[in-house]
Amino acid sequence: MTTPRTTVDQETADKFANSWNNVYNPSVYTREQVLDWISPWQPDDIRGQSVLELGSGSGALLHHLATMKPKLLQGVDLGSSVNTAQKLLGNSAKIIRGDITQHQKLLEQLGQQDRCYSIGVLHHLKQPRDGFESLLRLTKKGGHFHAWVYAHEGNALIRGLVDPLRKLVNHLPWWLNKYAVAWPLSWPFLAYSKICCLTQGLTGKHDLPLPLYRYMLWIGQRDFHFHHHVAFDQLVTPTTHYIRRSTIELWLNDDRVIPNSRYIEFRNGNSWKFGGQIKS
Ligand SMILES: C[S@@+](CC[C@H](N)C(=O)[O-])C[C@H]1O[C@@H](n2cnc3c(N)ncnc32)[C@H](O)[C@@H]1O
């Protein structure tokens, strides 16, 4: 296993490894969460396919994809969390250490796949477009690619309050950031998400003009540990971009993608899911 140390994203990956190698549960997501993240892909689309995740973290997503019976399941990450992921996944997936912005190297190591996806990663790259390029290059002709990123739209509060804090505290030792900053902030975060869920229960409304309401209805279904994990995940990284729909439209407007296969969906009022199919 080679360990590239020269890439511009190494610091980001090392800091995320502090999160993933110390997470309370490496398979941190529920099946419902994973189905939501990968949709419009359905479990039947995964069956019998070769599938690659770019930026696989602790293997939490691959853990669920393994139950969908792919022909081959692989993940790439630049951080030492590859060891945590391989331990979680055992023989069900192969995890390699590599830089997802270096598609040529990955092509030599892994070849092209039927399906290639990246969830929660492109917005942490110094050059998000390079990660998108890898999605296109590592997907076979006729194959499908899919991604999820933080949106610029709907995230004014996060960009205005959380992001300035992230720029300060990502420099702290990880344990100080996790337990002295993220932990106390996770309590009001949990209280607000639960209040939003209660409000939804009382009013029946999935759309109210409250800050991050739709996102809160999503995360409010989970416990304190998950809120703490997400808060730390926000604060641990040196690089975060909030990506505009217009940028994704530009990316997808690529000759290699079948025009009517392209999709962009606004998710939880503050993120984008998008993807398409590569021409044969
Ligand atoms: C927020 S985590 C997402 C992990 C996983 N996809 C998930 O949703 O649980 C971002 C991951 O991207 C990885 N990463 C960042 N830059 C990378 C790069 N250039 N090449 C490979 N992995 C990278 C980090 O190490 C980290 O594990």
The ligand as an SDF file (V2000), in Angstrom:
LIG
                    3D

 27 29  0  0  0  0  0  0  0  0999 V2000
  -16.5290   13.7210    4.8340 C   0  0  0  0  0  0  0  0  0  0  0  0
  -15.5180   12.3360    4.4740 S   0  0  0  0  0  0  0  0  0  0  0  0
  -16.6670   11.3210    3.5590 C   0  0  0  0  0  0  0  0  0  0  0  0
  -16.3870    9.8500    3.6780 C   0  0  0  0  0  0  0  0  0  0  0  0
  -17.4560    8.9240    3.0780 C   0  0  0  0  0  0  0  0  0  0  0  0
  -17.6520    9.1780    1.6870 N   0  0  0  0  0  0  0  0  0  0  0  0
  -18.7540    9.0780    3.8180 C   0  0  0  0  0  0  0  0  0  0  0  0
  -19.6910    9.6920    3.2930 O   0  0  0  0  0  0  0  0  0  0  0  0
  -18.8480    8.5980    4.9410 O   0  0  0  0  0  0  0  0  0  0  0  0
  -14.3950   12.9040    3.2210 C   0  0  0  0  0  0  0  0  0  0  0  0
  -13.3270   11.8600    2.8780 C   0  0  0  0  0  0  0  0  0  0  0  0
  -12.6160   12.2840    1.7070 O   0  0  0  0  0  0  0  0  0  0  0  0
  -11.2560   11.8940    1.8580 C   0  0  0  0  0  0  0  0  0  0  0  0
  -10.4220   12.7060    0.9450 N   0  0  0  0  0  0  0  0  0  0  0  0
  -10.2270   14.0470    0.9440 C   0  0  0  0  0  0  0  0  0  0  0  0
   -9.4290   14.4120   -0.0700 N   0  0  0  0  0  0  0  0  0  0  0  0
   -9.1080   13.2630   -0.7480 C   0  0  0  0  0  0  0  0  0  0  0  0
   -8.3290   12.9800   -1.9090 C   0  0  0  0  0  0  0  0  0  0  0  0
   -7.7150   13.9410   -2.6280 N   0  0  0  0  0  0  0  0  0  0  0  0
   -8.2200   11.6870   -2.3180 N   0  0  0  0  0  0  0  0  0  0  0  0
   -8.8500   10.6970   -1.6260 C   0  0  0  0  0  0  0  0  0  0  0  0
   -9.6190   10.9060   -0.5280 N   0  0  0  0  0  0  0  0  0  0  0  0
   -9.7470   12.1810   -0.0920 C   0  0  0  0  0  0  0  0  0  0  0  0
  -10.9770   12.1430    3.3300 C   0  0  0  0  0  0  0  0  0  0  0  0
   -9.8500   11.4480    3.7700 O   0  0  0  0  0  0  0  0  0  0  0  0
  -12.2850   11.6710    3.9710 C   0  0  0  0  0  0  0  0  0  0  0  0
  -12.2320   10.3230    4.3480 O   0  0  0  0  0  0  0  0  0  0  0  0
  1  2  1  0
  2  3  1  0
  2 10  1  0
  3  4  1  0
  4  5  1  0
  5  6  1  0
  5  7  1  0
  7  8  2  0
  7  9  1  0
 10 11  1  0
 11 12  1  0
 11 26  1  0
 12 13  1  0
 13 14  1  0
 13 24  1  0
 14 15  1  0
 14 23  1  0
 15 16  2  0
 16 17  1  0
 17 18  1  0
 17 23  2  0
 18 19  1  0
 18 20  2  0
 20 21  1  0
 21 22  2  0
 22 23  1  0
 24 25  1  0
 24 26  1  0
 26 27  1  0
M  CHG  2   2   1   9  -1
M  END
$$$$
